[in-house]
Amino acid sequence: MEQNKQMIKLGSILGIVGLLIFLGIGVILEQFYWKNVYGHLIAGEILAMNGRSPHYQVNIGSHLLMAVVFLLFILAFLALKKVLEIENKRISITLGTIFGTIACAIGVIQMFVQGTVMVKMGKMYLAVSEESQKQIISVLYKGVRNFDIGIDLAFDLFFITAWILFGYAMLKSKFF
């Protein structure tokens, strides 16, 4: 029982830390950094911006930090499972944990794909000199970003399903 309490406490703390980092990156970087950097740039200019220093370092750093956040969320899901199973083991709790863990693993993959594509395509865009090559890279960038959107959709579906299942379990719990 003591080990469960420690796991629950650790998972709770890591979940809160992960959420604060997630919101911090989302709000601070998006509103105060990228909004000012990108402004009204078009696709080619955005690619060029992603390939230049210091923007590519910020991009890769924020994506790596977000990957760590998703790993913290896995531990938070496991802790929530422990809390909800104190009363009664339900299939919705187990499925919610599985879907949440899968969602977070997909989130880690998404962060690596998204950050790498943005930076590497930006560097390729800066490396070519002919306008036709820049247009080809811009079209490729848009196409590759569609894969990222697909990965994001998979993350969203698993993450939302996990929370619906946990929400159902919480409705039947005396702790919530």
C-alpha positions as CSV (number, residue, x, y, z in Angstrom):
1,M,0.0,0.0,0.0
2,E,2.9,2.4,0.8
3,Q,4.4,1.8,-2.6
4,N,1.0,2.6,-4.2
5,K,0.9,5.9,-2.3
6,Q,4.4,6.8,-3.5
7,M,3.4,5.9,-7.1
8,I,0.3,8.0,-6.9
9,K,2.1,11.0,-5.4
10,L,4.9,10.8,-7.9
11,G,2.5,10.4,-10.8
12,S,0.5,13.4,-9.6
13,I,3.5,15.6,-9.3
14,L,4.8,14.5,-12.7
15,G,1.4,15.1,-14.3
16,I,1.2,18.6,-12.8
17,V,4.8,19.4,-13.9
18,G,4.1,18.0,-17.4
19,L,1.0,20.1,-17.7
20,L,2.8,23.3,-16.6
21,I,5.6,22.6,-19.1
22,F,3.0,21.9,-21.8
23,L,1.1,25.1,-21.1
24,G,4.3,27.1,-20.7
25,I,5.6,25.9,-24.1
26,G,2.2,26.4,-25.7
27,V,1.6,29.8,-24.4
28,I,5.0,31.4,-24.0
29,L,6.6,30.1,-27.2
30,E,3.6,30.3,-29.4
31,Q,2.3,33.7,-28.2
32,F,5.5,35.5,-27.4
33,Y,8.1,33.9,-29.7
34,W,6.8,32.2,-32.8
35,K,4.0,34.7,-33.3
36,N,6.5,37.5,-33.5
37,V,9.0,35.5,-35.6
38,Y,6.5,34.2,-38.2
39,G,4.0,37.1,-38.3
40,H,2.6,37.1,-41.8
41,L,5.3,35.0,-43.5
42,I,4.4,32.7,-46.5
43,A,5.4,29.0,-46.7
44,G,8.9,29.6,-48.2
45,E,9.8,32.3,-45.7
46,I,8.6,30.0,-42.8
47,L,10.8,27.3,-44.1
48,A,13.8,29.7,-44.3
49,M,13.0,30.8,-40.8
50,N,13.0,27.2,-39.5
51,G,16.4,26.6,-41.0
52,R,18.1,29.7,-39.4
53,S,19.8,30.0,-36.1
54,P,18.5,30.6,-33.4
55,H,15.1,29.5,-34.6
56,Y,16.0,25.9,-35.3
57,Q,17.5,25.5,-31.9
58,V,14.4,26.8,-30.2
59,N,12.3,24.6,-32.5
60,I,14.2,21.4,-31.7
61,G,14.5,22.3,-28.0
62,S,10.8,22.9,-27.6
63,H,9.9,19.6,-29.4
64,L,12.3,17.6,-27.2
65,L,10.8,19.2,-24.1
66,M,7.3,18.3,-25.3
67,A,8.5,14.7,-25.9
68,V,9.6,14.6,-22.2
69,V,6.2,16.0,-21.2
70,F,4.5,13.1,-23.0
71,L,6.7,10.7,-21.1
72,L,5.7,12.4,-17.8
73,F,2.1,12.0,-18.8
74,I,2.5,8.3,-19.2
75,L,3.5,8.1,-15.5
76,A,0.6,10.4,-14.6
77,F,-1.8,8.0,-16.4
78,L,-0.3,5.0,-14.4
79,A,-0.8,6.9,-11.2
80,L,-4.4,7.8,-12.1
81,K,-5.0,4.1,-12.7
82,K,-3.7,3.3,-9.2
83,V,-6.1,5.9,-7.7
84,L,-9.1,4.6,-9.5
85,E,-8.4,1.0,-8.8
86,I,-8.3,1.5,-5.1
87,E,-12.1,1.1,-5.0
88,N,-12.7,-1.3,-7.8
89,K,-11.0,-2.6,-10.9
90,R,-12.9,-1.7,-14.0
91,I,-12.2,-2.4,-17.6
92,S,-12.6,1.3,-18.4
93,I,-9.7,2.1,-16.1
94,T,-7.4,-0.5,-17.8
95,L,-8.5,0.6,-21.3
96,G,-8.0,4.3,-20.4
97,T,-4.5,3.6,-19.2
98,I,-3.7,1.7,-22.3
99,F,-5.1,4.3,-24.6
100,G,-3.4,7.1,-22.7
101,T,-0.1,5.4,-22.8
102,I,-0.4,4.8,-26.6
103,A,-1.4,8.4,-27.0
104,C,1.6,9.6,-25.2
105,A,3.9,7.3,-27.2
106,I,2.4,8.7,-30.4
107,G,2.9,12.2,-29.0
108,V,6.6,11.5,-28.5
109,I,6.9,10.2,-32.1
110,Q,5.0,13.3,-33.3
111,M,7.3,15.7,-31.6
112,F,10.4,14.0,-33.2
113,V,8.8,13.9,-36.6
114,Q,7.4,17.5,-36.4
115,G,10.6,19.1,-35.1
116,T,12.9,17.2,-37.5
117,V,10.8,17.9,-40.6
118,M,10.5,21.6,-39.8
119,V,14.2,22.1,-39.2
120,K,15.7,19.8,-41.8
121,M,13.3,21.0,-44.6
122,G,14.2,24.6,-43.5
123,K,17.9,23.9,-43.8
124,M,17.3,22.3,-47.2
125,Y,15.4,25.3,-48.4
126,L,18.3,27.6,-47.4
127,A,20.8,25.3,-49.0
128,V,19.4,25.6,-52.6
129,S,19.7,28.7,-54.7
130,E,17.3,28.1,-57.6
131,E,13.7,29.2,-57.3
132,S,12.4,26.0,-58.8
133,Q,14.2,23.9,-56.2
134,K,12.8,26.2,-53.4
135,Q,9.3,25.6,-54.8
136,I,9.8,21.8,-54.9
137,I,11.0,21.9,-51.3
138,S,8.0,24.0,-50.3
139,V,5.6,21.5,-51.9
140,L,7.5,18.6,-50.3
141,Y,7.3,20.3,-46.9
142,K,3.5,20.7,-47.2
143,G,3.2,17.0,-48.1
144,V,5.4,15.8,-45.3
145,R,3.5,18.0,-42.8
146,N,0.4,16.1,-43.8
147,F,1.9,13.0,-42.3
148,D,2.4,15.0,-39.1
149,I,-1.2,15.9,-39.2
150,G,-2.1,12.2,-39.4
151,I,0.1,11.4,-36.5
152,D,-1.6,14.3,-34.6
153,L,-5.0,12.9,-35.4
154,A,-4.0,9.5,-34.0
155,F,-2.7,11.2,-30.9
156,D,-6.0,13.1,-30.5
157,L,-8.2,10.0,-30.9
158,F,-6.2,7.9,-28.4
159,F,-5.9,10.8,-25.9
160,I,-9.6,11.8,-26.0
161,T,-10.7,8.1,-25.8
162,A,-8.4,7.7,-22.7
163,W,-10.0,10.7,-20.9
164,I,-13.5,9.6,-21.8
165,L,-12.8,6.2,-20.3
166,F,-11.2,7.7,-17.2
167,G,-14.1,10.1,-16.9
168,Y,-16.5,7.3,-17.0
169,A,-14.5,5.5,-14.2
170,M,-14.4,8.7,-12.2
171,L,-18.1,9.1,-12.3
172,K,-18.5,5.8,-10.5
173,S,-15.7,6.6,-8.0
174,K,-16.3,8.1,-4.5
175,F,-13.0,9.9,-4.8
176,F,-14.1,12.2,-7.6
